[in-house]
Amino acid sequence: MFGNLKKKIDEDYFKTEVTKIDDNDVSIAMDSQDKVDDKINNSGLLQKYSELAKLMYGMLKDYRRGVYSKVPWFTIATVAFSFLYILNPLDIIPDFIPGLGYIDDMAIFTFGLRFIESDLHNYLDWKIEEEA
């Protein structure tokens, strides 16, 4: 099972799926913040990403409001894809499978973080400067 998961969730899969994200998907991800937060906070595997998810939502909000534009579209699409994937209960490993259902969600979230880590740091630096 895990070998199959590794084959399905790789860099090519991730990049392909992220390139399919459009502005409407970003809106859906934004409108689903409470559901994503609930799912992250109520799953043992994803809880450690709670603060990062809040930061990512902050970046999406500031991007959508036009107050933060120093972010490439790929980063915005990566955040939206990660959140939409977490929301999908019937993804590669269905969420209702006890003990295993959130492994692919965690893999996608972690994979996304690898791609956008520097953009998140830049956003956090910008946010700190704005508040000062």
A tleap script that builds the chain and sets N, CA, C and O, in Angstrom:
source leaprc.protein.ff14SB
mol = sequence {
  NMET PHE GLY ASN LEU LYS LYS LYS ILE ASP
  GLU ASP TYR PHE LYS THR GLU VAL THR LYS
  ILE ASP ASP ASN ASP VAL SER ILE ALA MET
  ASP SER GLN ASP LYS VAL ASP ASP LYS ILE
  ASN ASN SER GLY LEU LEU GLN LYS TYR SER
  GLU LEU ALA LYS LEU MET TYR GLY MET LEU
  LYS ASP TYR ARG ARG GLY VAL TYR SER LYS
  VAL PRO TRP PHE THR ILE ALA THR VAL ALA
  PHE SER PHE LEU TYR ILE LEU ASN PRO LEU
  ASP ILE ILE PRO ASP PHE ILE PRO GLY LEU
  GLY TYR ILE ASP ASP MET ALA ILE PHE THR
  PHE GLY LEU ARG PHE ILE GLU SER ASP LEU
  HIE ASN TYR LEU ASP TRP LYS ILE GLU GLU
  GLU CALA
}
set mol.1.N position { 0.822 -1.208 0.000 }
set mol.1.CA position { 0.000 0.000 0.000 }
set mol.1.C position { 0.858 1.261 0.000 }
set mol.1.O position { 0.595 2.192 -0.762 }
set mol.2.N position { 1.899 1.297 0.864 }
set mol.2.CA position { 2.705 2.508 0.955 }
set mol.2.C position { 3.562 2.705 -0.285 }
set mol.2.O position { 3.829 3.843 -0.672 }
set mol.3.N position { 4.000 1.613 -0.920 }
set mol.3.CA position { 4.733 1.729 -2.172 }
set mol.3.C position { 3.863 2.365 -3.241 }
set mol.3.O position { 4.333 3.193 -4.021 }
set mol.4.N position { 2.594 1.978 -3.278 }
set mol.4.CA position { 1.632 2.542 -4.224 }
set mol.4.C position { 1.426 4.026 -3.941 }
set mol.4.O position { 1.338 4.831 -4.867 }
set mol.5.N position { 1.349 4.384 -2.668 }
set mol.5.CA position { 1.198 5.788 -2.279 }
set mol.5.C position { 2.399 6.595 -2.748 }
set mol.5.O position { 2.248 7.693 -3.283 }
set mol.6.N position { 3.588 6.048 -2.547 }
set mol.6.CA position { 4.805 6.749 -2.951 }
set mol.6.C position { 4.833 6.968 -4.457 }
set mol.6.O position { 5.269 8.020 -4.925 }
set mol.7.N position { 4.370 5.976 -5.220 }
set mol.7.CA position { 4.339 6.113 -6.672 }
set mol.7.C position { 3.349 7.184 -7.109 }
set mol.7.O position { 3.600 7.901 -8.077 }
set mol.8.N position { 2.229 7.299 -6.404 }
set mol.8.CA position { 1.203 8.263 -6.794 }
set mol.8.C position { 1.544 9.681 -6.358 }
set mol.8.O position { 1.250 10.640 -7.071 }
set mol.9.N position { 2.160 9.814 -5.196 }
set mol.9.CA position { 2.490 11.139 -4.682 }
set mol.9.C position { 3.991 11.347 -4.849 }
set mol.9.O position { 4.790 11.005 -3.978 }
set mol.10.N position { 4.342 11.912 -5.981 }
set mol.10.CA position { 5.728 12.273 -6.233 }
set mol.10.C position { 5.748 13.694 -6.781 }
set mol.10.O position { 4.702 14.330 -6.912 }
set mol.11.N position { 6.915 14.179 -7.094 }
set mol.11.CA position { 7.054 15.559 -7.548 }
set mol.11.C position { 6.254 15.821 -8.824 }
set mol.11.O position { 5.616 16.865 -8.958 }
set mol.12.N position { 6.291 14.876 -9.751 }
set mol.12.CA position { 5.541 15.069 -11.000 }
set mol.12.C position { 4.042 15.136 -10.752 }
set mol.12.O position { 3.355 15.991 -11.312 }
set mol.13.N position { 3.527 14.231 -9.908 }
set mol.13.CA position { 2.099 14.245 -9.584 }
set mol.13.C position { 1.724 15.589 -8.970 }
set mol.13.O position { 0.742 16.218 -9.362 }
set mol.14.N position { 2.521 16.008 -8.007 }
set mol.14.CA position { 2.217 17.246 -7.295 }
set mol.14.C position { 2.207 18.437 -8.245 }
set mol.14.O position { 1.254 19.216 -8.259 }
set mol.15.N position { 3.264 18.578 -9.036 }
set mol.15.CA position { 3.349 19.710 -9.956 }
set mol.15.C position { 2.222 19.686 -10.985 }
set mol.15.O position { 1.667 20.731 -11.326 }
set mol.16.N position { 1.886 18.500 -11.476 }
set mol.16.CA position { 0.789 18.379 -12.438 }
set mol.16.C position { -0.522 18.837 -11.836 }
set mol.16.O position { -1.272 19.580 -12.469 }
set mol.17.N position { -0.803 18.409 -10.637 }
set mol.17.CA position { -2.055 18.778 -9.984 }
set mol.17.C position { -2.096 20.263 -9.640 }
set mol.17.O position { -3.140 20.902 -9.768 }
set mol.18.N position { -0.982 20.806 -9.209 }
set mol.18.CA position { -0.929 22.232 -8.870 }
set mol.18.C position { -1.181 23.095 -10.103 }
set mol.18.O position { -1.815 24.146 -10.007 }
set mol.19.N position { -0.687 22.656 -11.263 }
set mol.19.CA position { -0.896 23.463 -12.468 }
set mol.19.C position { -2.361 23.484 -12.907 }
set mol.19.O position { -2.739 24.305 -13.742 }
set mol.20.N position { -3.175 22.608 -12.363 }
set mol.20.CA position { -4.602 22.573 -12.689 }
set mol.20.C position { -5.413 23.556 -11.837 }
set mol.20.O position { -6.584 23.805 -12.126 }
set mol.21.N position { -4.805 24.107 -10.805 }
set mol.21.CA position { -5.492 25.015 -9.888 }
set mol.21.C position { -5.749 26.342 -10.598 }
set mol.21.O position { -4.870 26.882 -11.270 }
set mol.22.N position { -6.963 26.858 -10.439 }
set mol.22.CA position { -7.298 28.163 -11.006 }
set mol.22.C position { -7.834 29.073 -9.902 }
set mol.22.O position { -7.912 28.685 -8.737 }
set mol.23.N position { -8.195 30.279 -10.294 }
set mol.23.CA position { -8.652 31.263 -9.317 }
set mol.23.C position { -9.893 30.793 -8.562 }
set mol.23.O position { -10.047 31.092 -7.377 }
set mol.24.N position { -10.767 30.069 -9.228 }
set mol.24.CA position { -11.958 29.533 -8.574 }
set mol.24.C position { -11.583 28.535 -7.475 }
set mol.24.O position { -12.198 28.521 -6.409 }
set mol.25.N position { -10.573 27.704 -7.738 }
set mol.25.CA position { -10.109 26.754 -6.723 }
set mol.25.C position { -9.548 27.484 -5.501 }
set mol.25.O position { -9.748 27.056 -4.364 }
set mol.26.N position { -8.850 28.581 -5.750 }
set mol.26.CA position { -8.316 29.375 -4.643 }
set mol.26.C position { -9.482 29.921 -3.811 }
set mol.26.O position { -9.416 29.925 -2.581 }
set mol.27.N position { -10.532 30.374 -4.467 }
set mol.27.CA position { -11.712 30.872 -3.752 }
set mol.27.C position { -12.361 29.778 -2.921 }
set mol.27.O position { -12.769 30.015 -1.784 }
set mol.28.N position { -12.456 28.586 -3.484 }
set mol.28.CA position { -13.041 27.461 -2.738 }
set mol.28.C position { -12.186 27.146 -1.517 }
set mol.28.O position { -12.713 26.931 -0.425 }
set mol.29.N position { -10.880 27.119 -1.696 }
set mol.29.CA position { -9.981 26.860 -0.564 }
set mol.29.C position { -10.142 27.938 0.501 }
set mol.29.O position { -10.180 27.636 1.694 }
set mol.30.N position { -10.236 29.197 0.071 }
set mol.30.CA position { -10.421 30.305 1.022 }
set mol.30.C position { -11.735 30.165 1.783 }
set mol.30.O position { -11.780 30.350 2.999 }
set mol.31.N position { -12.789 29.841 1.069 }
set mol.31.CA position { -14.110 29.728 1.696 }
set mol.31.C position { -14.215 28.514 2.612 }
set mol.31.O position { -15.163 28.408 3.390 }
set mol.32.N position { -13.264 27.611 2.528 }
set mol.32.CA position { -13.309 26.369 3.305 }
set mol.32.C position { -12.359 26.384 4.496 }
set mol.32.O position { -12.043 25.331 5.049 }
set mol.33.N position { -11.907 27.550 4.888 }
set mol.33.CA position { -10.908 27.625 5.959 }
set mol.33.C position { -11.364 26.912 7.227 }
set mol.33.O position { -10.587 26.160 7.816 }
set mol.34.N position { -12.592 27.128 7.656 }
set mol.34.CA position { -13.060 26.487 8.889 }
set mol.34.C position { -13.038 24.964 8.776 }
set mol.34.O position { -12.663 24.273 9.723 }
set mol.35.N position { -13.441 24.445 7.619 }
set mol.35.CA position { -13.441 22.991 7.411 }
set mol.35.C position { -12.022 22.437 7.405 }
set mol.35.O position { -11.760 21.385 7.989 }
set mol.36.N position { -11.107 23.143 6.748 }
set mol.36.CA position { -9.710 22.701 6.708 }
set mol.36.C position { -9.118 22.761 8.116 }
set mol.36.O position { -8.473 21.810 8.557 }
set mol.37.N position { -9.332 23.866 8.819 }
set mol.37.CA position { -8.826 23.994 10.189 }
set mol.37.C position { -9.355 22.869 11.070 }
set mol.37.O position { -8.608 22.276 11.848 }
set mol.38.N position { -10.647 22.578 10.944 }
set mol.38.CA position { -11.260 21.513 11.736 }
set mol.38.C position { -10.619 20.165 11.431 }
set mol.38.O position { -10.314 19.395 12.342 }
set mol.39.N position { -10.419 19.885 10.162 }
set mol.39.CA position { -9.832 18.602 9.774 }
set mol.39.C position { -8.389 18.495 10.258 }
set mol.39.O position { -7.973 17.447 10.752 }
set mol.40.N position { -7.630 19.573 10.116 }
set mol.40.CA position { -6.241 19.562 10.575 }
set mol.40.C position { -6.179 19.376 12.085 }
set mol.40.O position { -5.386 18.576 12.580 }
set mol.41.N position { -6.997 20.096 12.808 }
set mol.41.CA position { -6.948 20.047 14.270 }
set mol.41.C position { -7.514 18.760 14.865 }
set mol.41.O position { -7.192 18.409 16.000 }
set mol.42.N position { -8.347 18.060 14.112 }
set mol.42.CA position { -8.952 16.840 14.627 }
set mol.42.C position { -8.311 15.560 14.113 }
set mol.42.O position { -8.803 14.465 14.389 }
set mol.43.N position { -7.238 15.684 13.382 }
set mol.43.CA position { -6.511 14.497 12.929 }
set mol.43.C position { -5.139 14.522 13.571 }
set mol.43.O position { -4.434 15.528 13.495 }
set mol.44.N position { -4.769 13.460 14.182 }
set mol.44.CA position { -3.493 13.408 14.888 }
set mol.44.C position { -2.298 13.724 14.004 }
set mol.44.O position { -1.382 14.427 14.430 }
set mol.45.N position { -2.294 13.214 12.780 }
set mol.45.CA position { -1.142 13.404 11.901 }
set mol.45.C position { -0.979 14.838 11.431 }
set mol.45.O position { 0.146 15.294 11.229 }
set mol.46.N position { -2.067 15.550 11.255 }
set mol.46.CA position { -2.001 16.890 10.674 }
set mol.46.C position { -1.934 18.012 11.710 }
set mol.46.O position { -1.653 19.158 11.358 }
set mol.47.N position { -2.185 17.702 12.965 }
set mol.47.CA position { -2.234 18.736 13.998 }
set mol.47.C position { -0.970 19.583 14.056 }
set mol.47.O position { -1.033 20.784 14.316 }
set mol.48.N position { 0.171 18.958 13.815 }
set mol.48.CA position { 1.434 19.703 13.917 }
set mol.48.C position { 1.553 20.782 12.848 }
set mol.48.O position { 2.428 21.644 12.935 }
set mol.49.N position { 0.679 20.745 11.839 }
set mol.49.CA position { 0.705 21.732 10.772 }
set mol.49.C position { -0.290 22.871 10.996 }
set mol.49.O position { -0.464 23.716 10.117 }
set mol.50.N position { -0.922 22.905 12.118 }
set mol.50.CA position { -1.967 23.892 12.384 }
set mol.50.C position { -1.475 25.329 12.232 }
set mol.50.O position { -2.126 26.133 11.565 }
set mol.51.N position { -0.358 25.658 12.829 }
set mol.51.CA position { 0.156 27.030 12.755 }
set mol.51.C position { 0.605 27.382 11.342 }
set mol.51.O position { 0.408 28.509 10.888 }
set mol.52.N position { 1.207 26.426 10.651 }
set mol.52.CA position { 1.608 26.677 9.261 }
set mol.52.C position { 0.388 26.899 8.380 }
set mol.52.O position { 0.413 27.739 7.481 }
set mol.53.N position { -0.674 26.153 8.634 }
set mol.53.CA position { -1.910 26.328 7.853 }
set mol.53.C position { -2.473 27.728 8.074 }
set mol.53.O position { -2.954 28.357 7.131 }
set mol.54.N position { -2.418 28.219 9.303 }
set mol.54.CA position { -2.891 29.579 9.580 }
set mol.54.C position { -2.058 30.614 8.817 }
set mol.54.O position { -2.595 31.578 8.272 }
set mol.55.N position { -0.750 30.400 8.786 }
set mol.55.CA position { 0.131 31.304 8.057 }
set mol.55.C position { -0.178 31.254 6.556 }
set mol.55.O position { -0.203 32.284 5.883 }
set mol.56.N position { -0.409 30.061 6.054 }
set mol.56.CA position { -0.739 29.900 4.642 }
set mol.56.C position { -2.070 30.574 4.304 }
set mol.56.O position { -2.196 31.211 3.258 }
set mol.57.N position { -3.056 30.435 5.183 }
set mol.57.CA position { -4.331 31.126 4.960 }
set mol.57.C position { -4.156 32.638 5.016 }
set mol.57.O position { -4.783 33.368 4.249 }
set mol.58.N position { -3.310 33.102 5.915 }
set mol.58.CA position { -3.032 34.541 5.982 }
set mol.58.C position { -2.432 35.046 4.683 }
set mol.58.O position { -2.799 36.113 4.191 }
set mol.59.N position { -1.509 34.275 4.131 }
set mol.59.CA position { -0.892 34.671 2.868 }
set mol.59.C position { -1.936 34.688 1.747 }
set mol.59.O position { -1.958 35.613 0.935 }
set mol.60.N position { -2.797 33.674 1.701 }
set mol.60.CA position { -3.861 33.654 0.688 }
set mol.60.C position { -4.771 34.870 0.812 }
set mol.60.O position { -5.115 35.505 -0.185 }
set mol.61.N position { -5.154 35.185 2.041 }
set mol.61.CA position { -6.047 36.334 2.260 }
set mol.61.C position { -5.387 37.640 1.823 }
set mol.61.O position { -6.003 38.457 1.137 }
set mol.62.N position { -4.137 37.827 2.223 }
set mol.62.CA position { -3.446 39.066 1.851 }
set mol.62.C position { -3.207 39.133 0.347 }
set mol.62.O position { -3.245 40.216 -0.237 }
set mol.63.N position { -2.964 38.000 -0.278 }
set mol.63.CA position { -2.811 37.959 -1.731 }
set mol.63.C position { -4.131 38.322 -2.406 }
set mol.63.O position { -4.142 39.129 -3.335 }
set mol.64.N position { -5.229 37.748 -1.963 }
set mol.64.CA position { -6.544 38.000 -2.561 }
set mol.64.C position { -6.986 39.450 -2.366 }
set mol.64.O position { -7.654 40.021 -3.229 }
set mol.65.N position { -6.612 40.045 -1.229 }
set mol.65.CA position { -6.967 41.447 -0.978 }
set mol.65.C position { -6.058 42.405 -1.733 }
set mol.65.O position { -6.337 43.602 -1.801 }
set mol.66.N position { -4.975 41.890 -2.300 }
set mol.66.CA position { -4.058 42.711 -3.068 }
set mol.66.C position { -3.034 43.449 -2.229 }
set mol.66.O position { -2.348 44.334 -2.741 }
set mol.67.N position { -2.912 43.113 -0.960 }
set mol.67.CA position { -1.942 43.809 -0.115 }
set mol.67.C position { -0.594 43.095 -0.080 }
set mol.67.O position { 0.398 43.668 0.370 }
set mol.68.N position { -0.551 41.850 -0.551 }
set mol.68.CA position { 0.709 41.113 -0.647 }
set mol.68.C position { 0.770 40.460 -2.019 }
set mol.68.O position { -0.006 39.556 -2.329 }
set mol.69.N position { 1.698 40.929 -2.826 }
set mol.69.CA position { 1.780 40.421 -4.192 }
set mol.69.C position { 3.141 39.818 -4.522 }
set mol.69.O position { 3.383 39.420 -5.661 }
set mol.70.N position { 4.020 39.748 -3.545 }
set mol.70.CA position { 5.373 39.231 -3.788 }
set mol.70.C position { 5.405 37.705 -3.714 }
set mol.70.O position { 6.309 37.116 -3.122 }
set mol.71.N position { 4.413 37.087 -4.320 }
set mol.71.CA position { 4.321 35.634 -4.256 }
set mol.71.C position { 3.963 35.098 -5.640 }
set mol.71.O position { 3.043 35.601 -6.284 }
set mol.72.N position { 4.691 34.076 -6.097 }
set mol.72.CA position { 4.370 33.525 -7.414 }
set mol.72.C position { 3.056 32.739 -7.390 }
set mol.72.O position { 2.641 32.217 -6.355 }
set mol.73.N position { 2.415 32.671 -8.561 }
set mol.73.CA position { 1.149 31.944 -8.663 }
set mol.73.C position { 1.322 30.486 -8.237 }
set mol.73.O position { 0.418 29.917 -7.626 }
set mol.74.N position { 2.463 29.873 -8.546 }
set mol.74.CA position { 2.680 28.473 -8.165 }
set mol.74.C position { 2.535 28.292 -6.660 }
set mol.74.O position { 2.006 27.275 -6.212 }
set mol.75.N position { 2.991 29.252 -5.882 }
set mol.75.CA position { 2.859 29.157 -4.428 }
set mol.75.C position { 1.398 29.252 -4.009 }
set mol.75.O position { 0.941 28.477 -3.169 }
set mol.76.N position { 0.669 30.189 -4.587 }
set mol.76.CA position { -0.758 30.321 -4.268 }
set mol.76.C position { -1.485 29.037 -4.660 }
set mol.76.O position { -2.312 28.535 -3.899 }
set mol.77.N position { -1.183 28.510 -5.834 }
set mol.77.CA position { -1.820 27.282 -6.301 }
set mol.77.C position { -1.442 26.091 -5.427 }
set mol.77.O position { -2.266 25.206 -5.198 }
set mol.78.N position { -0.209 26.061 -4.939 }
set mol.78.CA position { 0.233 24.977 -4.057 }
set mol.78.C position { -0.548 24.999 -2.754 }
set mol.78.O position { -0.993 23.956 -2.276 }
set mol.79.N position { -0.716 26.175 -2.182 }
set mol.79.CA position { -1.489 26.297 -0.940 }
set mol.79.C position { -2.924 25.843 -1.177 }
set mol.79.O position { -3.462 25.055 -0.400 }
set mol.80.N position { -3.541 26.331 -2.236 }
set mol.80.CA position { -4.924 25.957 -2.538 }
set mol.80.C position { -5.039 24.456 -2.773 }
set mol.80.O position { -5.943 23.816 -2.237 }
set mol.81.N position { -4.142 23.892 -3.562 }
set mol.81.CA position { -4.188 22.451 -3.825 }
set mol.81.C position { -4.044 21.662 -2.535 }
set mol.81.O position { -4.782 20.701 -2.316 }
set mol.82.N position { -3.113 22.046 -1.682 }
set mol.82.CA position { -2.912 21.332 -0.412 }
set mol.82.C position { -4.178 21.344 0.430 }
set mol.82.O position { -4.573 20.314 0.977 }
set mol.83.N position { -4.814 22.501 0.536 }
set mol.83.CA position { -6.043 22.596 1.324 }
set mol.83.C position { -7.192 21.822 0.686 }
set mol.83.O position { -7.951 21.152 1.387 }
set mol.84.N position { -7.324 21.908 -0.616 }
set mol.84.CA position { -8.398 21.177 -1.297 }
set mol.84.C position { -8.185 19.670 -1.187 }
set mol.84.O position { -9.147 18.912 -1.069 }
set mol.85.N position { -6.945 19.242 -1.225 }
set mol.85.CA position { -6.649 17.820 -1.064 }
set mol.85.C position { -7.039 17.349 0.332 }
set mol.85.O position { -7.631 16.282 0.495 }
set mol.86.N position { -6.702 18.147 1.327 }
set mol.86.CA position { -7.064 17.792 2.704 }
set mol.86.C position { -8.582 17.688 2.853 }
set mol.86.O position { -9.081 16.834 3.587 }
set mol.87.N position { -9.305 18.548 2.165 }
set mol.87.CA position { -10.776 18.525 2.247 }
set mol.87.C position { -11.398 17.304 1.584 }
set mol.87.O position { -12.489 16.880 1.967 }
set mol.88.N position { -10.723 16.739 0.600 }
set mol.88.CA position { -11.272 15.622 -0.148 }
set mol.88.C position { -11.231 14.339 0.684 }
set mol.88.O position { -10.146 13.826 0.954 }
set mol.89.N position { -12.381 13.812 1.095 }
set mol.89.CA position { -12.376 12.606 1.932 }
set mol.89.C position { -12.065 11.331 1.145 }
set mol.89.O position { -11.730 10.307 1.739 }
set mol.90.N position { -12.173 11.384 -0.179 }
set mol.90.CA position { -11.967 10.187 -1.000 }
set mol.90.C position { -10.761 10.354 -1.908 }
set mol.90.O position { -10.849 10.147 -3.119 }
set mol.91.N position { -9.626 10.731 -1.312 }
set mol.91.CA position { -8.416 10.917 -2.091 }
set mol.91.C position { -7.681 9.585 -2.235 }
set mol.91.O position { -8.323 8.535 -2.190 }
set mol.92.N position { -6.383 9.591 -2.403 }
set mol.92.CA position { -5.639 8.351 -2.654 }
set mol.92.C position { -5.877 7.323 -1.550 }
set mol.92.O position { -6.121 6.153 -1.844 }
set mol.93.N position { -5.809 7.739 -0.289 }
set mol.93.CA position { -6.194 6.875 0.826 }
set mol.93.C position { -7.400 7.547 1.478 }
set mol.93.O position { -7.248 8.605 2.089 }
set mol.94.N position { -8.582 6.966 1.367 }
set mol.94.CA position { -9.788 7.596 1.928 }
set mol.94.C position { -9.631 7.893 3.417 }
set mol.94.O position { -9.116 7.075 4.178 }
set mol.95.N position { -10.083 9.074 3.812 }
set mol.95.CA position { -9.893 9.552 5.183 }
set mol.95.C position { -10.595 8.694 6.231 }
set mol.95.O position { -10.215 8.725 7.401 }
set mol.96.N position { -11.603 7.935 5.839 }
set mol.96.CA position { -12.343 7.152 6.822 }
set mol.96.C position { -11.627 5.865 7.229 }
set mol.96.O position { -12.118 5.150 8.102 }
set mol.97.N position { -10.480 5.551 6.623 }
set mol.97.CA position { -9.722 4.360 7.010 }
set mol.97.C position { -8.937 4.693 8.273 }
set mol.97.O position { -8.013 5.506 8.232 }
set mol.98.N position { -9.299 4.067 9.403 }
set mol.98.CA position { -8.646 4.387 10.682 }
set mol.98.C position { -7.138 4.180 10.637 }
set mol.98.O position { -6.645 3.156 10.164 }
set mol.99.N position { -6.431 5.162 11.133 }
set mol.99.CA position { -4.986 5.075 11.242 }
set mol.99.C position { -4.219 5.360 9.968 }
set mol.99.O position { -3.036 5.696 10.038 }
set mol.100.N position { -4.832 5.242 8.828 }
set mol.100.CA position { -4.136 5.439 7.561 }
set mol.100.C position { -4.688 6.582 6.731 }
set mol.100.O position { -3.987 7.120 5.874 }
set mol.101.N position { -5.922 6.955 6.971 }
set mol.101.CA position { -6.638 7.883 6.099 }
set mol.101.C position { -6.021 9.248 5.911 }
set mol.101.O position { -6.297 9.919 4.916 }
set mol.102.N position { -5.198 9.669 6.837 }
set mol.102.CA position { -4.620 11.006 6.722 }
set mol.102.C position { -3.160 10.994 6.274 }
set mol.102.O position { -2.533 12.049 6.178 }
set mol.103.N position { -2.621 9.822 6.001 }
set mol.103.CA position { -1.215 9.740 5.610 }
set mol.103.C position { -0.970 10.471 4.293 }
set mol.103.O position { 0.008 11.208 4.164 }
set mol.104.N position { -1.850 10.270 3.322 }
set mol.104.CA position { -1.646 10.956 2.039 }
set mol.104.C position { -1.865 12.458 2.176 }
set mol.104.O position { -1.195 13.241 1.503 }
set mol.105.N position { -2.796 12.873 3.039 }
set mol.105.CA position { -3.003 14.302 3.286 }
set mol.105.C position { -1.724 14.928 3.841 }
set mol.105.O position { -1.305 16.005 3.418 }
set mol.106.N position { -1.114 14.224 4.801 }
set mol.106.CA position { 0.121 14.718 5.390 }
set mol.106.C position { 1.229 14.748 4.335 }
set mol.106.O position { 2.030 15.683 4.309 }
set mol.107.N position { 1.283 13.747 3.474 }
set mol.107.CA position { 2.306 13.709 2.430 }
set mol.107.C position { 2.149 14.891 1.474 }
set mol.107.O position { 3.133 15.543 1.124 }
set mol.108.N position { 0.926 15.166 1.058 }
set mol.108.CA position { 0.680 16.294 0.150 }
set mol.108.C position { 1.048 17.607 0.822 }
set mol.108.O position { 1.709 18.453 0.219 }
set mol.109.N position { 0.623 17.780 2.068 }
set mol.109.CA position { 0.907 19.022 2.793 }
set mol.109.C position { 2.419 19.209 2.940 }
set mol.109.O position { 2.941 20.302 2.717 }
set mol.110.N position { 3.108 18.145 3.312 }
set mol.110.CA position { 4.558 18.208 3.488 }
set mol.110.C position { 5.256 18.493 2.162 }
set mol.110.O position { 6.190 19.292 2.096 }
set mol.111.N position { 4.792 17.834 1.119 }
set mol.111.CA position { 5.362 18.049 -0.207 }
set mol.111.C position { 5.193 19.512 -0.614 }
set mol.111.O position { 6.130 20.137 -1.111 }
set mol.112.N position { 4.002 20.050 -0.400 }
set mol.112.CA position { 3.745 21.445 -0.732 }
set mol.112.C position { 4.646 22.392 0.036 }
set mol.112.O position { 5.153 23.366 -0.520 }
set mol.113.N position { 4.843 22.108 1.302 }
set mol.113.CA position { 5.701 22.966 2.119 }
set mol.113.C position { 7.123 23.024 1.579 }
set mol.113.O position { 7.779 24.063 1.655 }
set mol.114.N position { 7.594 21.918 1.039 }
set mol.114.CA position { 8.944 21.917 0.463 }
set mol.114.C position { 9.064 22.921 -0.674 }
set mol.114.O position { 10.094 23.578 -0.825 }
set mol.115.N position { 8.012 23.037 -1.470 }
set mol.115.CA position { 8.041 23.939 -2.621 }
set mol.115.C position { 7.879 25.408 -2.237 }
set mol.115.O position { 8.393 26.284 -2.932 }
set mol.116.N position { 7.177 25.686 -1.151 }
set mol.116.CA position { 6.828 27.081 -0.848 }
set mol.116.C position { 7.489 27.613 0.417 }
set mol.116.O position { 7.175 28.717 0.860 }
set mol.117.N position { 8.381 26.855 0.989 }
set mol.117.CA position { 8.994 27.242 2.264 }
set mol.117.C position { 9.595 28.645 2.223 }
set mol.117.O position { 9.356 29.446 3.127 }
set mol.118.N position { 10.365 28.946 1.193 }
set mol.118.CA position { 11.004 30.273 1.142 }
set mol.118.C position { 9.951 31.371 0.955 }
set mol.118.O position { 10.099 32.463 1.504 }
set mol.119.N position { 8.893 31.094 0.189 }
set mol.119.CA position { 7.831 32.090 0.023 }
set mol.119.C position { 7.078 32.323 1.333 }
set mol.119.O position { 6.660 33.446 1.612 }
set mol.120.N position { 6.903 31.276 2.135 }
set mol.120.CA position { 6.265 31.451 3.451 }
set mol.120.C position { 7.147 32.296 4.365 }
set mol.120.O position { 6.653 33.159 5.090 }
set mol.121.N position { 8.454 32.045 4.327 }
set mol.121.CA position { 9.381 32.856 5.133 }
set mol.121.C position { 9.340 34.316 4.689 }
set mol.121.O position { 9.317 35.223 5.522 }
set mol.122.N position { 9.330 34.538 3.383 }
set mol.122.CA position { 9.251 35.910 2.870 }
set mol.122.C position { 7.959 36.587 3.307 }
set mol.122.O position { 7.964 37.761 3.679 }
set mol.123.N position { 6.857 35.853 3.263 }
set mol.123.CA position { 5.569 36.402 3.689 }
set mol.123.C position { 5.609 36.738 5.182 }
set mol.123.O position { 5.159 37.807 5.593 }
set mol.124.N position { 6.133 35.844 5.970 }
set mol.124.CA position { 6.200 36.094 7.417 }
set mol.124.C position { 7.072 37.311 7.712 }
set mol.124.O position { 6.722 38.130 8.562 }
set mol.125.N position { 8.197 37.437 7.024 }
set mol.125.CA position { 9.050 38.626 7.188 }
set mol.125.C position { 8.272 39.892 6.825 }
set mol.125.O position { 8.330 40.886 7.549 }
set mol.126.N position { 7.545 39.856 5.706 }
set mol.126.CA position { 6.738 40.995 5.263 }
set mol.126.C position { 5.680 41.323 6.307 }
set mol.126.O position { 5.458 42.490 6.630 }
set mol.127.N position { 5.029 40.293 6.832 }
set mol.127.CA position { 3.967 40.480 7.826 }
set mol.127.C position { 4.520 41.151 9.091 }
set mol.127.O position { 3.900 42.055 9.651 }
set mol.128.N position { 5.686 40.694 9.521 }
set mol.128.CA position { 6.314 41.276 10.711 }
set mol.128.C position { 6.658 42.743 10.466 }
set mol.128.O position { 6.447 43.582 11.341 }
set mol.129.N position { 7.187 43.058 9.282 }
set mol.129.CA position { 7.511 44.456 8.946 }
set mol.129.C position { 6.262 45.315 8.888 }
set mol.129.O position { 6.287 46.468 9.319 }
set mol.130.N position { 5.175 44.777 8.365 }
set mol.130.CA position { 3.910 45.519 8.280 }
set mol.130.C position { 3.349 45.849 9.653 }
set mol.130.O position { 2.760 46.912 9.851 }
set mol.131.N position { 3.531 44.944 10.593 }
set mol.131.CA position { 3.004 45.150 11.939 }
set mol.131.C position { 3.866 46.071 12.773 }
set mol.131.O position { 3.412 46.610 13.783 }
set mol.132.N position { 5.128 46.258 12.349 }
set mol.132.CA position { 6.060 47.100 13.132 }
set mol.132.C position { 5.790 48.573 12.912 }
set mol.132.O position { 6.474 49.418 13.488 }
savepdb mol mol.pdb
quit
